[in-house]
Amino acid sequence: MNEPVDELLKLQSAVSGRYTVEGEIGRGGMGIVYRAHDPALERTVAIKLLPPLLAAHGDLRERFLREARTAASLAHPHIVPIHLVEARDDVVFFVMGYVDGETLTSRVRRAGALAPLEVGRIVQEVAWAIGYAHGRGVVHRDIKPDNILIEHATARTYVTDFGIARRSDRAALTSEGVVLGTAQFMSPEQAAGEAIDGRTDIYALGVVAYFALTAQLPFDAPTIQATLAMHLTQRPPPIASLRRDLPRPLVEAVDRCLAKQPSDRFQSGEELAEALNALVVPTADIAPLVRNWLRSAEQWMVVAWVLGINGVLLTTMAPSLVGMIALFAVTSLSGFSVDLLLKTRQLLREGYTHEDVRFASLLERQLRERELRSVLGDASAQARRRRTVARSLRFALVGGIAIIALSILRRLAPSLPHLLLQLPAWAAVVAFAMGLSLALINSARVQRSNLLYYSGVWRRGFGRSLFRVAGLGLQRRRIGFSTGGTLLTGLPDAGSSADKAVVEEAVALVSRLEGHAAELLSKQHVLDDAVANVRASPELPAAAVPAADATRPRADALLARRASGLEQLRAARDGVLEERASLQLAADNIRIQLLRLRTGTATIGDLQHDLSAARLLLQEVSPPDAIGR
């Protein structure tokens, strides 16, 4: 009997009655992975088996079991969960969640260098996972594309093999099947055999990002020793020289991850993930019909502003034409209003509500805020914008002064030819309008306030009134499961009415969870600004006040109050961060279960488990009168 068949039969005998082994998925130096079926829970799982030859070695066996149990203690949406760890004689294995997808290595080999936004999302999700593990004392030590899985149905990223694929002693560096996939991703301190912490995973993730963006490794040599020496002594070829279309934040993040000194890298996975926020779109998907409505609503707002400003200017220049100007403005806006009203009726007819638009506008606002942080975060870009705003305001000021001067001249000299004043007047109006428009467009403060204004208009009374008017006399239908529901497209076909009710509740809970998360993000930004303002305020050095000075106690008290206030702000911000992360994780878990339910890899029972956790979380973050809404 050949060895692979013998291993398969031993495993099937060990799991008989609990799992049905369907076939081998992959094989490496420290394990063989099989796909299996769990009949009790009606789901697909993956089983990783320690080869019997290695299981005969006590140190490898214990290492495999110990690290598998450690990984089993990690529960995170971007970490492959481990369900069972077991050892029977020479059969040592653990059962983990099955990810229907491909490794990042396979993705790059199949598609070549990946798009910057895709790589930013993958790196951010892996950073969240390793940051969570580091917070629980677990360092992966083997972050590489082979250990990063991308699910086909959701494009979600998963990290696997936490601390299992690498031995703790230095002999592992020459073990077959371990170093070939590891040496190229080792940090300098790991290659030198020095003490390591979570920052070694940050370095490895930088190598992974470099590989995903360029389809080549920053360091590679014919031998393991030569590769490790390159990590220790050489700088990688600048990634920006290999790909010129990369956003600056992504280039800077990769370069910082690859710093030789751990202190020069990101100090945590969360810090790296935060640095990539500007590149990554929100994970929630907005239904196309709702997104199209938001675009039309934004156009309506722009047209209303343009017509209003131009109407005021034209009325000032030609008061006798006020009736014609008003008729033109009302007629033009009416066309856009009718179009928006019809699209609102279409939304209502398809089963969407004002609450869906409210939530979608929050997500759009979150995306715009990320875009603005990326665009406005560069110092040179900020300086250029300020110069543009200053020049535009001067241009508008000249036009405004000209308008006033010509108006005064017309009153003082009514006998002057009308045409002589008309052309300069129109030129002054154009200069004023153009200068003011350019100043507003380039003003960072105006852009940020517009985010609040646009989302606020449609989320509050005006938006609710529009939906009430549009819904008069309209027969609405319930959203079907096969065509997609409130913000989530492609919902599963539920069988019984009870199952349909569970799926409907899941969709509603996702909307509420992410609505809370989006609101907390705004609160977080306010706290971030408050912390920055306190830290930037001038501080009275203790040496500036002599010890004998009568004002010294007052100065000390002020410093103590400032330090206490800063600590309270930081604590409040950390609390908001933790609460927002919990809400988003709960929403992500429900969404993933819905998608797995659609593909047949999850059951209604799996979904109900996540719904119970989400209900408890909402009770903690919502006021008592909001729980039933």
C-alpha positions as CSV (number, residue, x, y, z in Angstrom):
1,M,0.0,0.0,0.0
2,N,1.5,3.3,-1.0
3,E,2.1,6.0,1.6
4,P,-0.6,8.6,0.6
5,V,-3.3,5.9,0.7
6,D,-2.1,4.6,4.0
7,E,-2.2,8.1,5.5
8,L,-5.7,8.6,4.2
9,L,-7.0,5.3,5.6
10,K,-5.5,6.0,9.0
11,L,-7.1,9.4,9.1
12,Q,-10.5,8.1,8.0
13,S,-10.4,5.4,10.6
14,A,-9.5,8.0,13.3
15,V,-12.4,10.3,12.4
16,S,-14.9,7.6,11.5
17,G,-18.5,8.5,12.5
18,R,-17.6,12.2,12.8
19,Y,-16.2,13.2,9.5
20,T,-16.1,11.8,6.0
21,V,-12.8,12.5,4.3
22,E,-13.4,13.4,0.6
23,G,-9.9,13.9,-0.7
24,E,-6.5,15.6,-0.4
25,I,-6.3,19.4,-0.9
26,G,-2.6,20.1,-0.4
27,R,0.6,18.7,1.1
28,G,3.6,20.4,2.7
29,G,6.6,19.6,4.8
30,M,4.7,19.8,8.1
31,G,1.2,18.6,7.1
32,I,-1.3,17.1,4.7
33,V,-4.6,18.9,4.3
34,Y,-7.8,17.0,3.4
35,R,-11.3,18.1,2.6
36,A,-13.9,16.4,4.7
37,H,-17.7,16.6,5.4
38,D,-19.2,17.1,8.8
39,P,-22.5,15.3,8.7
40,A,-23.6,16.4,12.2
41,L,-23.4,20.1,11.3
42,E,-23.8,19.6,7.5
43,R,-20.7,21.6,6.6
44,T,-17.4,21.2,4.8
45,V,-14.2,21.2,6.9
46,A,-10.5,20.9,6.3
47,I,-8.4,18.4,8.3
48,K,-4.6,18.9,8.6
49,L,-2.7,15.7,9.4
50,L,0.8,15.5,10.8
51,P,2.6,12.9,8.6
52,P,3.1,9.7,10.5
53,L,6.8,9.8,10.1
54,L,6.9,13.2,11.8
55,A,4.3,12.2,14.4
56,A,6.8,9.5,15.6
57,H,9.1,12.3,16.8
58,G,7.9,13.5,20.3
59,D,9.1,17.1,19.9
60,L,7.4,17.6,16.6
61,R,4.3,15.9,17.8
62,E,4.1,18.1,20.9
63,R,4.9,21.2,19.0
64,F,2.1,20.4,16.4
65,L,-0.4,19.8,19.2
66,R,0.6,22.8,21.3
67,E,0.6,25.3,18.5
68,A,-2.7,23.9,17.1
69,R,-4.3,24.4,20.5
70,T,-2.9,27.9,20.7
71,A,-4.3,28.7,17.2
72,A,-7.7,27.2,18.3
73,S,-7.9,29.9,21.0
74,L,-8.0,32.6,18.2
75,A,-11.5,33.6,17.1
76,H,-11.3,36.3,14.4
77,P,-13.2,36.7,11.0
78,H,-9.8,36.7,9.1
79,I,-8.3,33.7,10.8
80,V,-9.2,30.2,9.8
81,P,-11.0,28.7,12.8
82,I,-9.8,25.4,14.4
83,H,-12.6,23.2,15.6
84,L,-10.8,20.1,17.0
85,V,-7.3,19.0,17.9
86,E,-6.7,15.3,18.5
87,A,-3.9,12.7,18.7
88,R,-4.5,8.9,18.4
89,D,-1.3,6.9,18.4
90,D,0.5,8.0,15.2
91,V,-2.5,9.9,13.9
92,V,-2.2,13.5,14.9
93,F,-4.5,16.0,13.3
94,F,-6.7,19.1,13.7
95,V,-10.0,20.1,12.1
96,M,-10.4,23.7,10.8
97,G,-12.8,25.7,8.8
98,Y,-12.8,25.1,5.0
99,V,-12.2,28.0,2.8
100,D,-13.4,27.6,-0.8
101,G,-10.8,29.7,-2.5
102,E,-7.1,29.9,-3.4
103,T,-3.9,31.0,-1.8
104,L,-2.4,34.4,-2.5
105,T,0.4,32.6,-4.3
106,S,-2.0,30.9,-6.7
107,R,-3.8,34.2,-7.2
108,V,-0.6,36.0,-8.2
109,R,0.6,33.1,-10.4
110,R,-2.7,33.1,-12.2
111,A,-3.4,36.8,-12.5
112,G,0.0,38.4,-12.2
113,A,0.6,41.6,-10.2
114,L,-2.6,42.5,-8.4
115,A,-4.4,45.9,-8.4
116,P,-3.3,48.3,-5.6
117,L,-6.7,48.5,-4.0
118,E,-7.0,44.7,-3.9
119,V,-3.6,44.4,-2.3
120,G,-4.5,47.1,0.2
121,R,-7.6,45.2,1.2
122,I,-5.7,41.9,1.6
123,V,-2.9,43.5,3.6
124,Q,-5.4,45.3,5.8
125,E,-7.3,42.2,6.6
126,V,-4.2,40.2,7.3
127,A,-2.9,43.1,9.5
128,W,-6.2,42.9,11.5
129,A,-5.8,39.2,12.0
130,I,-2.1,39.3,13.1
131,G,-2.8,42.3,15.3
132,Y,-5.5,40.3,17.1
133,A,-3.2,37.4,17.5
134,H,-0.3,39.5,18.8
135,G,-2.6,41.0,21.4
136,R,-3.1,37.4,22.7
137,G,0.6,36.6,22.7
138,V,0.7,34.6,19.5
139,V,3.3,35.5,16.8
140,H,2.7,33.8,13.5
141,R,6.4,33.7,12.4
142,D,5.4,32.3,9.0
143,I,3.4,34.9,7.2
144,K,3.7,34.2,3.5
145,P,1.4,34.0,0.4
146,D,0.9,30.3,0.9
147,N,-0.6,30.9,4.3
148,I,-3.0,33.6,3.1
149,L,-6.3,32.3,1.6
150,I,-8.8,34.3,-0.5
151,E,-12.4,33.0,-0.5
152,H,-14.0,32.9,-4.0
153,A,-17.5,33.8,-3.0
154,T,-16.6,36.8,-0.8
155,A,-13.0,37.8,-1.7
156,R,-12.5,37.6,2.0
157,T,-8.9,37.0,3.3
158,Y,-8.0,34.4,5.8
159,V,-4.7,33.6,7.6
160,T,-3.9,30.0,8.4
161,D,-1.1,28.0,10.0
162,F,-0.5,30.1,13.0
163,G,2.9,29.1,14.4
164,I,2.5,25.5,13.2
165,A,4.6,25.4,10.0
166,R,7.8,26.3,11.6
167,R,9.9,24.7,14.3
168,S,11.1,26.7,17.3
169,D,14.8,25.6,17.0
170,R,17.2,26.9,14.4
171,A,17.5,23.5,12.8
172,A,14.2,24.3,11.3
173,L,15.9,26.7,9.0
174,T,17.4,23.8,7.0
175,S,14.4,21.5,7.2
176,E,13.0,20.5,3.9
177,G,9.7,22.1,3.1
178,V,9.9,24.7,5.8
179,V,12.6,27.2,4.7
180,L,11.8,27.2,1.0
181,G,8.6,28.9,1.7
182,T,9.9,30.9,4.7
183,A,13.4,32.2,4.2
184,Q,12.2,34.7,1.6
185,F,9.8,36.2,4.1
186,M,11.9,36.2,7.2
187,S,12.6,39.4,9.1
188,P,16.3,40.3,9.7
189,E,16.0,39.5,13.4
190,Q,14.4,36.2,12.7
191,A,17.1,35.3,10.1
192,A,19.8,36.2,12.7
193,G,18.2,34.0,15.3
194,E,17.5,36.9,17.6
195,A,14.4,37.4,19.9
196,I,11.3,38.3,17.9
197,D,7.9,39.8,18.5
198,G,4.9,40.8,16.5
199,R,6.9,43.2,14.3
200,T,8.5,40.2,12.6
201,D,5.1,39.4,11.1
202,I,4.8,43.0,10.0
203,Y,8.0,42.7,8.1
204,A,6.9,39.4,6.5
205,L,3.6,41.1,5.5
206,G,5.5,43.8,3.8
207,V,7.3,41.1,1.7
208,V,3.9,39.6,0.9
209,A,2.6,43.0,-0.2
210,Y,5.7,43.6,-2.3
211,F,5.2,40.2,-4.0
212,A,1.5,40.7,-4.6
213,L,2.1,44.2,-6.2
214,T,5.1,43.2,-8.4
215,A,4.8,39.4,-8.8
216,Q,8.4,39.1,-7.6
217,L,10.2,38.9,-4.3
218,P,12.4,41.7,-2.9
219,F,15.0,39.1,-1.9
220,D,15.7,35.8,-3.6
221,A,18.9,33.8,-4.0
222,P,19.9,30.3,-5.1
223,T,20.5,29.2,-1.4
224,I,18.7,29.8,1.9
225,Q,21.9,31.2,3.5
226,A,22.3,33.8,0.7
227,T,18.6,34.8,0.9
228,L,18.9,35.3,4.7
229,A,22.0,37.3,4.2
230,M,20.1,39.6,1.8
231,H,17.5,40.3,4.4
232,L,20.2,41.2,6.9
233,T,22.4,43.4,4.7
234,Q,20.6,44.7,1.6
235,R,17.7,47.1,0.9
236,P,15.0,45.8,-1.5
237,P,14.6,47.5,-4.9
238,P,12.3,50.4,-4.5
239,I,8.8,49.2,-5.2
240,A,7.8,52.5,-6.8
241,S,10.5,52.0,-9.4
242,L,8.9,48.7,-10.4
243,R,5.3,50.0,-10.5
244,R,4.6,53.7,-11.1
245,D,0.8,53.4,-10.7
246,L,0.9,52.7,-6.9
247,P,-0.7,55.2,-4.5
248,R,1.8,56.9,-2.3
249,P,0.2,55.7,1.0
250,L,0.6,52.1,-0.2
251,V,4.2,52.6,-1.2
252,E,5.0,54.3,2.1
253,A,3.3,51.5,4.0
254,V,5.2,48.7,2.2
255,D,8.5,50.6,2.6
256,R,7.9,51.0,6.3
257,C,7.0,47.4,6.8
258,L,10.4,46.4,5.2
259,A,12.5,48.5,7.5
260,K,15.5,46.6,8.9
261,Q,15.0,47.8,12.4
262,P,11.8,46.7,14.2
263,S,11.4,50.1,15.8
264,D,11.2,51.7,12.3
265,R,8.2,49.5,11.3
266,F,4.6,49.8,12.2
267,Q,4.4,48.8,15.8
268,S,1.2,46.8,15.5
269,G,-1.1,45.2,13.0
270,E,-3.8,47.7,13.9
271,E,-1.5,50.6,13.1
272,L,-0.7,49.2,9.7
273,A,-4.4,48.6,9.0
274,E,-5.2,52.1,10.0
275,A,-2.5,53.5,7.6
276,L,-4.3,51.6,4.7
277,N,-7.8,52.9,5.5
278,A,-7.6,55.6,2.8
279,L,-7.1,52.8,0.2
280,V,-9.7,50.4,1.2
281,V,-13.5,50.8,0.4
282,P,-16.0,49.8,3.1
283,T,-16.7,46.1,3.1
284,A,-20.4,46.5,3.0
285,D,-22.0,46.3,-0.4
286,I,-24.7,48.7,-1.4
287,A,-27.4,47.4,-3.7
288,P,-27.0,49.0,-7.3
289,L,-30.5,50.5,-7.2
290,V,-29.7,52.3,-3.9
291,R,-26.3,53.5,-5.1
292,N,-27.9,54.8,-8.3
293,W,-30.5,56.7,-6.2
294,L,-27.7,58.3,-4.2
295,R,-26.0,59.5,-7.4
296,S,-29.2,61.1,-8.6
297,A,-29.8,62.7,-5.2
298,E,-26.3,64.2,-5.2
299,Q,-26.9,65.6,-8.7
300,W,-30.1,67.2,-7.5
301,M,-28.2,68.9,-4.7
302,V,-25.6,70.3,-7.1
303,V,-28.1,71.6,-9.5
304,A,-30.1,73.2,-6.7
305,W,-27.0,75.0,-5.5
306,V,-25.9,76.1,-9.0
307,L,-29.3,77.4,-9.9
308,G,-29.7,79.2,-6.6
309,I,-26.3,81.0,-6.8
310,N,-26.6,81.9,-10.4
311,G,-30.2,83.1,-9.9
312,V,-29.1,85.5,-7.2
313,L,-26.3,86.8,-9.3
314,L,-28.4,87.3,-12.4
315,T,-31.2,88.9,-10.4
316,T,-28.6,91.4,-9.1
317,M,-27.4,92.3,-12.6
318,A,-30.8,92.3,-14.2
319,P,-33.7,93.0,-11.7
320,S,-36.2,93.4,-14.5
321,L,-35.7,89.8,-15.5
322,V,-36.4,88.3,-12.1
323,G,-39.6,86.6,-13.3
324,M,-37.9,84.9,-16.2
325,I,-34.8,83.9,-14.1
326,A,-37.1,82.4,-11.5
327,L,-39.1,80.5,-14.1
328,F,-35.9,79.1,-15.7
329,A,-34.6,78.0,-12.3
330,V,-37.8,76.3,-11.2
331,T,-38.3,74.6,-14.5
332,S,-34.7,73.3,-14.6
333,L,-34.9,72.0,-11.0
334,S,-38.4,70.5,-11.6
335,G,-36.9,68.1,-14.3
336,F,-34.4,66.8,-11.8
337,S,-37.0,66.6,-9.1
338,V,-39.4,64.5,-11.2
339,D,-36.5,62.2,-12.1
340,L,-35.5,61.8,-8.4
341,L,-39.2,61.2,-7.4
342,L,-39.6,58.5,-10.0
343,K,-36.4,56.8,-8.8
344,T,-37.6,57.0,-5.2
345,R,-40.9,55.3,-6.3
346,Q,-38.9,52.6,-8.0
347,L,-36.9,52.0,-4.8
348,L,-40.1,51.7,-2.8
349,R,-41.7,49.5,-5.4
350,E,-38.7,47.1,-5.1
351,G,-39.1,46.9,-1.3
352,Y,-36.4,49.4,-0.2
353,T,-37.1,52.0,2.4
354,H,-35.8,55.3,3.6
355,E,-33.8,53.4,6.3
356,D,-31.8,51.7,3.4
357,V,-31.0,55.1,1.9
358,R,-30.0,56.4,5.3
359,F,-27.6,53.5,5.9
360,A,-26.2,53.7,2.4
361,S,-25.5,57.4,2.8
362,L,-23.5,56.7,5.9
363,L,-21.4,54.2,4.0
364,E,-20.9,56.6,1.2
365,R,-19.9,59.3,3.7
366,Q,-17.4,56.9,5.3
367,L,-15.9,56.2,1.8
368,R,-15.6,59.9,1.0
369,E,-14.0,60.6,4.3
370,R,-11.3,58.0,3.6
371,E,-10.8,59.5,0.1
372,L,-10.4,63.0,1.6
373,R,-7.9,61.7,4.3
374,S,-5.8,60.3,1.5
375,V,-6.0,63.3,-0.8
376,L,-5.6,65.9,2.0
377,G,-3.1,64.1,4.0
378,D,-0.1,64.9,1.9
379,A,1.7,68.1,3.1
380,S,2.7,69.3,-0.4
381,A,-0.9,68.7,-1.7
382,Q,-2.2,70.8,1.2
383,A,0.1,73.6,0.3
384,R,-1.0,73.6,-3.3
385,R,-4.6,73.6,-2.3
386,R,-4.1,76.6,0.0
387,R,-2.4,78.5,-2.8
388,T,-5.2,77.7,-5.2
389,V,-7.8,78.8,-2.8
390,A,-6.0,82.0,-2.1
391,R,-5.6,82.8,-5.8
392,S,-9.3,82.0,-6.5
393,L,-10.5,84.2,-3.7
394,R,-8.4,87.1,-5.0
395,F,-9.9,86.5,-8.4
396,A,-13.4,86.5,-6.9
397,L,-12.7,89.6,-4.9
398,V,-11.6,91.5,-8.0
399,G,-14.8,90.4,-9.7
400,G,-17.0,91.4,-6.7
401,I,-15.4,94.8,-6.5
402,A,-15.9,95.3,-10.2
403,I,-19.6,94.4,-9.9
404,I,-20.1,96.9,-7.0
405,A,-18.1,99.7,-8.9
406,L,-20.1,99.2,-12.1
407,S,-23.4,99.2,-10.2
408,I,-22.4,102.5,-8.5
409,L,-21.3,103.9,-11.8
410,R,-24.6,103.1,-13.4
411,R,-26.5,105.0,-10.8
412,L,-24.2,108.0,-10.8
413,A,-24.1,108.2,-14.6
414,P,-27.4,107.0,-16.0
415,S,-26.6,108.7,-19.3
416,L,-23.8,106.3,-20.1
417,P,-24.5,103.9,-23.0
418,H,-26.0,100.6,-21.7
419,L,-23.8,98.4,-23.8
420,L,-20.7,100.2,-22.5
421,L,-21.4,98.9,-19.0
422,Q,-23.1,95.6,-19.9
423,L,-20.0,93.7,-21.2
424,P,-17.7,94.6,-18.2
425,A,-20.6,93.8,-15.8
426,W,-21.0,90.3,-17.3
427,A,-17.2,89.8,-17.2
428,A,-17.1,90.8,-13.6
429,V,-20.0,88.3,-12.7
430,V,-18.1,85.5,-14.5
431,A,-14.9,86.3,-12.7
432,F,-16.6,86.4,-9.3
433,A,-18.6,83.2,-9.9
434,M,-15.5,81.3,-11.3
435,G,-13.2,82.4,-8.5
436,L,-15.7,81.6,-5.8
437,S,-16.4,78.2,-7.3
438,L,-12.7,77.3,-7.5
439,A,-12.1,78.4,-4.0
440,L,-15.0,76.3,-2.7
441,I,-14.0,73.2,-4.7
442,N,-10.5,73.3,-3.4
443,S,-11.2,74.1,0.2
444,A,-10.7,71.1,2.5
445,R,-13.0,72.6,5.1
446,V,-15.8,73.0,2.6
447,Q,-15.4,69.5,1.3
448,R,-15.5,68.0,4.8
449,S,-18.6,70.1,5.7
450,N,-20.3,69.0,2.4
451,L,-20.0,65.4,3.5
452,L,-22.0,66.2,6.6
453,Y,-24.5,68.3,4.7
454,Y,-25.2,65.9,1.9
455,S,-25.6,62.9,4.1
456,G,-27.7,64.9,6.7
457,V,-30.2,66.2,4.1
458,W,-31.2,62.7,3.0
459,R,-31.0,61.0,6.4
460,R,-33.3,63.4,8.2
461,G,-36.7,65.1,7.7
462,F,-36.2,66.1,4.0
463,G,-35.4,62.6,2.9
464,R,-38.2,61.0,5.0
465,S,-40.7,63.5,3.5
466,L,-39.6,62.7,0.0
467,F,-40.1,59.0,0.6
468,R,-43.6,59.6,2.1
469,V,-44.6,61.7,-0.9
470,A,-43.2,59.2,-3.4
471,G,-45.0,56.3,-1.7
472,L,-48.5,57.7,-1.9
473,G,-50.8,55.2,-3.6
474,L,-47.9,52.8,-4.3
475,Q,-48.3,49.0,-3.9
476,R,-45.0,47.7,-2.5
477,R,-43.7,44.2,-2.6
478,R,-41.4,42.3,-0.3
479,I,-37.9,41.8,-1.5
480,G,-37.3,38.3,-2.8
481,F,-34.5,36.2,-1.4
482,S,-33.2,35.2,-4.9
483,T,-32.9,38.8,-6.1
484,G,-31.2,40.3,-3.1
485,G,-32.4,42.3,-0.2
486,T,-31.8,45.5,1.6
487,L,-28.1,46.4,0.8
488,L,-27.0,42.8,0.5
489,T,-27.1,41.4,-3.0
490,G,-27.5,37.7,-3.8
491,L,-29.2,36.5,-0.6
492,P,-29.7,32.8,-0.2
493,D,-32.9,31.0,-1.2
494,A,-34.4,30.1,2.2
495,G,-36.7,27.0,2.3
496,S,-39.3,27.3,5.1
497,S,-41.0,30.5,6.2
498,A,-39.1,30.1,9.5
499,D,-35.8,30.1,7.6
500,K,-36.9,33.1,5.6
501,A,-37.6,35.0,8.8
502,V,-34.1,34.2,10.1
503,V,-32.5,35.5,6.8
504,E,-34.7,38.7,7.0
505,E,-33.6,39.3,10.6
506,A,-30.0,38.8,9.5
507,V,-30.2,41.5,6.9
508,A,-31.9,43.9,9.3
509,L,-29.2,43.2,12.0
510,V,-26.4,43.8,9.4
511,S,-27.9,47.2,8.6
512,R,-28.2,48.1,12.3
513,L,-24.7,47.0,13.2
514,E,-23.1,48.8,10.4
515,G,-25.2,51.9,10.9
516,H,-24.0,52.0,14.5
517,A,-20.4,51.4,13.3
518,A,-20.6,54.2,10.8
519,E,-21.9,56.6,13.4
520,L,-19.1,55.6,15.8
521,L,-16.5,56.3,13.1
522,S,-17.6,59.9,13.0
523,K,-17.4,60.0,16.8
524,Q,-13.9,58.5,16.6
525,H,-12.8,61.3,14.2
526,V,-14.1,63.9,16.7
527,L,-12.1,62.3,19.5
528,D,-9.0,62.0,17.3
529,D,-9.2,65.7,16.5
530,A,-9.7,66.5,20.2
531,V,-6.6,64.4,21.2
532,A,-4.5,66.0,18.5
533,N,-5.6,69.5,19.6
534,V,-4.7,68.8,23.2
535,R,-1.4,67.3,22.3
536,A,-0.6,70.3,20.0
537,S,-1.5,72.9,22.6
538,P,1.5,74.7,24.2
539,E,2.8,72.9,27.3
540,L,4.3,74.8,30.2
541,P,7.7,73.1,31.0
542,A,8.3,72.4,34.7
543,A,11.7,74.2,34.5
544,A,10.1,77.4,33.3
545,V,8.6,78.1,36.8
546,P,11.1,78.3,39.7
547,A,10.3,76.0,42.6
548,A,10.0,79.0,45.0
549,D,7.6,80.8,42.7
550,A,4.1,81.2,44.2
551,T,2.6,80.3,40.8
552,R,4.3,76.9,40.7
553,P,1.5,75.0,42.4
554,R,-1.0,76.5,39.9
555,A,1.2,75.5,37.0
556,D,1.6,72.0,38.3
557,A,-2.2,71.8,38.7
558,L,-2.8,73.0,35.1
559,L,-0.3,70.4,33.8
560,A,-2.0,67.7,35.9
561,R,-5.4,68.6,34.6
562,R,-4.1,68.7,31.0
563,A,-2.6,65.2,31.4
564,S,-5.8,63.9,33.0
565,G,-8.0,65.4,30.2
566,L,-5.7,63.9,27.5
567,E,-5.9,60.5,29.2
568,Q,-9.7,60.6,29.4
569,L,-9.9,61.6,25.7
570,R,-7.6,58.7,24.8
571,A,-9.6,56.3,26.9
572,A,-12.9,57.4,25.3
573,R,-11.3,57.1,21.8
574,D,-10.1,53.6,22.6
575,G,-13.5,52.6,23.8
576,V,-15.1,53.8,20.6
577,L,-12.5,52.0,18.5
578,E,-13.1,48.7,20.4
579,E,-16.9,49.1,20.2
580,R,-16.8,49.9,16.5
581,A,-14.5,46.9,15.8
582,S,-16.9,44.6,17.7
583,L,-19.9,45.9,15.7
584,Q,-18.1,45.6,12.3
585,L,-16.9,42.0,13.2
586,A,-20.4,41.0,14.1
587,A,-21.8,42.4,10.9
588,D,-19.1,40.7,8.9
589,N,-19.7,37.3,10.5
590,I,-23.4,37.5,9.6
591,R,-22.7,38.5,6.1
592,I,-20.2,35.7,5.6
593,Q,-22.7,33.2,7.0
594,L,-25.4,34.5,4.5
595,L,-23.0,34.0,1.6
596,R,-22.0,30.6,2.8
597,L,-25.6,29.7,3.2
598,R,-26.1,30.7,-0.4
599,T,-23.3,28.5,-1.5
600,G,-24.4,25.6,0.7
601,T,-21.4,25.6,3.0
602,A,-23.4,26.8,6.1
603,T,-26.7,26.1,7.7
604,I,-29.5,28.2,9.3
605,G,-28.1,27.0,12.6
606,D,-24.7,28.5,11.9
607,L,-26.5,31.8,11.0
608,Q,-28.6,31.7,14.2
609,H,-25.5,31.4,16.3
610,D,-24.1,34.6,14.9
611,L,-27.5,36.4,15.2
612,S,-27.6,35.6,18.9
613,A,-24.2,37.1,19.4
614,A,-25.2,40.2,17.4
615,R,-28.4,40.7,19.5
616,L,-26.4,40.6,22.7
617,L,-23.9,43.1,21.2
618,L,-26.7,45.5,20.2
619,Q,-28.2,45.4,23.6
620,E,-24.8,46.5,25.0
621,V,-24.3,49.4,22.5
622,S,-27.9,50.6,22.0
623,P,-30.1,52.5,24.4
624,P,-33.0,50.5,25.8
625,D,-35.6,52.2,23.8
626,A,-33.8,51.4,20.5
627,I,-33.5,47.7,20.9
628,G,-36.9,46.9,19.5
629,R,-36.6,49.2,16.5
